[in-house]
């Protein structure tokens, strides 16, 4: 049983076939997010693939632990300094981080979490990361929020199943030019805004960069919380100025 108010990628209380489908979905989600953040799959050499297929030992000499993923030279980096738009809500996180959430992203999150007040809803956040104007830390600009559908959700948990992979792929293909995955959002209907233990693991494992954020909304209480970085530290709302 999941802990109250948790969002995760797999459910321990499922059949073997369902667990296999959820592992496939989790891999697809990780692959899609990894690709968006600047990683690529490294294929084995052709001769090694051929020998693996016929069962013979490979004539190619490779290191014992050859890397499966390799960081690209053009991996994401913060862009030039840019102020948070006046219409955006402003939040201050740890490590001198500022967070701006656009009016459009706020509206999209509100629509999605209010579409079902009895079950948790989840989605991805896209935007940009820029240097701070004062030169200290970075600014995360949340420009848009994309809902992710799931058939496995209740008032206290939401699971991204294999059925979610299509929404994830569609969200990534619709990502604006120059944007990246800056975080995720989900709802806690009637439970308040916090990150459960499962939420914290999701944040650390899937959205662990200092500039990535988690937004939690309680549509029943009209509450919202923003959390940042791999440890999910609570950000504080700020007034413009």
C-alpha positions in Angstrom: 0.0 0.0 0.0 1.4 3.4 -0.9 1.9 6.1 1.7 -0.7 8.9 1.8 -0.1 11.5 -0.8 2.5 9.7 -2.9 3.4 9.7 -6.6 5.6 7.0 -8.0 6.5 4.9 -11.0 5.5 1.4 -9.8 3.2 -0.3 -7.3 4.5 -3.2 -5.2 1.0 -4.8 -4.9 0.5 -5.8 -8.5 0.7 -9.1 -10.6 3.8 -10.1 -12.4 2.5 -9.2 -15.8 1.4 -5.7 -14.5 4.7 -5.3 -12.8 6.4 -6.0 -16.1 4.3 -3.4 -17.9 5.0 -0.9 -15.2 8.8 -1.5 -15.5 8.5 -1.0 -19.3 6.6 2.3 -18.6 9.2 3.4 -16.1 12.0 2.7 -18.5 10.2 4.6 -21.3 9.7 7.6 -18.9 13.3 7.5 -17.8 14.5 7.1 -21.4 12.4 10.1 -22.6 13.4 12.3 -19.7 17.1 11.3 -20.1 17.0 12.1 -23.8 15.4 15.5 -23.1 18.1 16.3 -20.5 21.0 15.6 -22.9 21.8 11.9 -22.8 22.0 9.3 -25.5 22.0 5.5 -25.6 25.4 4.1 -26.5 25.1 1.1 -28.8 27.5 -1.9 -28.6 29.9 -2.3 -31.5 28.4 -4.2 -34.5 30.8 -7.2 -34.1 29.9 -7.5 -30.4 26.1 -7.4 -31.2 26.7 -10.1 -33.9 28.6 -12.4 -31.6 26.0 -12.0 -28.9 23.3 -13.1 -31.3 25.2 -16.3 -32.3 26.3 -17.1 -28.8 30.1 -16.9 -29.5 32.6 -14.9 -27.4 33.1 -11.4 -28.8 36.4 -10.8 -30.6 36.2 -7.2 -29.6 38.1 -6.2 -26.4 35.9 -4.0 -24.2 36.3 -2.7 -20.7 34.6 -4.9 -18.0 32.0 -2.2 -17.3 31.4 -0.3 -20.6 29.1 2.7 -20.1 25.5 2.3 -21.2 24.8 6.1 -21.1 27.2 8.8 -22.0 26.7 12.6 -21.5 26.6 14.6 -24.8 28.9 17.5 -25.2 25.8 19.7 -25.7 24.2 18.7 -22.4 21.8 21.3 -20.9 23.4 24.3 -19.3 21.7 27.4 -17.8 21.2 30.2 -20.3 22.1 34.0 -20.0 20.5 35.9 -17.2 16.8 36.6 -17.6 14.3 38.3 -15.2 11.2 36.5 -14.1 8.1 37.8 -16.0 6.1 40.2 -13.9 2.9 38.1 -14.4 4.7 34.9 -13.0 4.5 33.7 -9.4 7.9 33.9 -7.7 9.5 31.5 -5.3 12.9 31.3 -3.6 14.5 28.0 -3.1 17.8 27.0 -1.4 21.2 27.4 -3.0 20.3 30.9 -4.2 17.7 29.6 -6.6 14.7 31.6 -7.9 11.7 30.0 -9.5 9.1 31.7 -11.7 5.9 29.9 -12.7 4.1 31.5 -15.6 0.4 32.3 -15.5 -0.2 29.8 -18.4 1.5 27.0 -16.5 -0.5 27.8 -13.3 -3.7 27.7 -15.3 -2.8 24.3 -16.9 -2.0 22.7 -13.5 -5.2 24.1 -11.9 -7.3 22.7 -14.8 -5.7 19.2 -14.6 -5.8 18.8 -10.8 -9.4 20.1 -10.7 -10.5 17.6 -13.4 -10.8 15.0 -10.7 -11.1 16.1 -7.0 -11.1 12.6 -5.7 -7.9 11.2 -7.3 -4.3 12.5 -7.6 -3.3 13.9 -10.9 0.2 14.2 -12.3 2.1 16.0 -15.1 5.4 17.4 -16.3 6.8 20.9 -16.2 8.7 22.5 -19.1 10.7 25.7 -19.3 14.1 27.2 -19.1 16.9 27.7 -16.6 18.9 30.9 -16.7 21.6 32.5 -14.6 20.5 34.9 -11.9 20.8 38.6 -12.8 22.8 39.2 -9.7 25.2 36.4 -10.7 24.3 34.2 -7.7 22.6 30.9 -8.4 20.1 30.2 -11.2 16.5 30.9 -12.1 14.0 28.2 -13.2 11.3 29.5 -15.5 8.3 27.2 -15.6 6.7 28.1 -18.9 4.2 25.3 -19.4 2.6 22.3 -17.6 1.6 19.2 -19.5 -0.9 16.7 -17.9 0.0 13.0 -17.9 -2.8 10.5 -17.9 -2.9 7.4 -15.7 -5.4 4.7 -14.9 -3.8 3.9 -11.6 -4.6 6.7 -9.2 -6.6 7.2 -5.9 -7.0 9.9 -3.3 -3.6 9.0 -1.9 -1.4 7.9 -4.8 -0.8 8.1 -8.5 1.3 5.7 -10.6 2.7 6.3 -14.0 1.8 3.1 -15.8 2.6 1.8 -19.3 -0.4 3.7 -20.5 1.3 7.0 -19.5 4.2 6.5 -21.9 2.2 7.8 -24.8 1.3 11.0 -23.0 5.0 11.4 -21.9 6.2 11.0 -25.5 3.6 13.4 -26.8 4.5 16.0 -24.1 8.2 15.7 -25.0 7.4 16.1 -28.8 5.4 19.2 -28.0 8.1 20.8 -25.9 8.9 24.3 -27.2 12.2 24.9 -28.9 14.9 25.7 -26.3 12.8 24.2 -23.4 13.7 21.4 -21.1 12.0 19.3 -18.4 12.3 21.5 -15.3 10.2 19.4 -13.0 6.8 17.8 -12.4 3.5 18.4 -10.6 0.9 16.4 -8.9 -2.1 16.8 -6.6 -2.9 15.9 -3.0 -6.7 16.3 -2.9 -7.7 17.1 0.7 -4.3 16.2 2.2 -2.4 19.4 2.0 0.9 20.2 0.2 4.0 18.3 1.1 6.3 15.6 -0.4 5.8 12.1 0.9 8.7 9.7 1.2 7.7 8.2 -2.2 7.5 11.7 -3.7 11.0 12.5 -2.4 12.4 9.4 -4.0 10.7 10.4 -7.3 12.2 13.9 -7.0 15.7 12.5 -6.3 15.7 9.8 -8.9 13.9 11.5 -11.8 14.2 15.3 -11.2 17.4 15.5 -9.1 19.1 18.6 -10.6 19.3 21.6 -8.3 17.1 23.6 -10.7 14.4 21.0 -11.1 11.2 21.5 -9.1 8.1 19.7 -7.8 4.8 21.5 -7.5 2.1 20.0 -5.2 -1.4 21.3 -5.3 -4.4 20.6 -3.1 -7.5 21.6 -5.2 -9.9 21.0 -2.3 -8.0 23.4 0.0 -6.8 25.7 -2.8 -3.2 25.3 -1.5 0.0 25.1 -3.5 3.6 24.3 -2.6 6.9 24.4 -4.5 9.9 22.2 -3.7 13.3 22.3 -5.4 16.4 20.2 -5.9 17.2 16.6 -5.2 16.2 16.8 -1.5 12.9 18.5 -2.3 13.5 21.5 -0.1 10.4 23.8 0.3 10.6 27.0 -1.6 9.1 30.2 -0.2 6.7 32.5 -2.1 8.1 35.9 -2.9 6.6 39.3 -3.9 7.8 41.0 -7.0 10.3 43.7 -6.6 
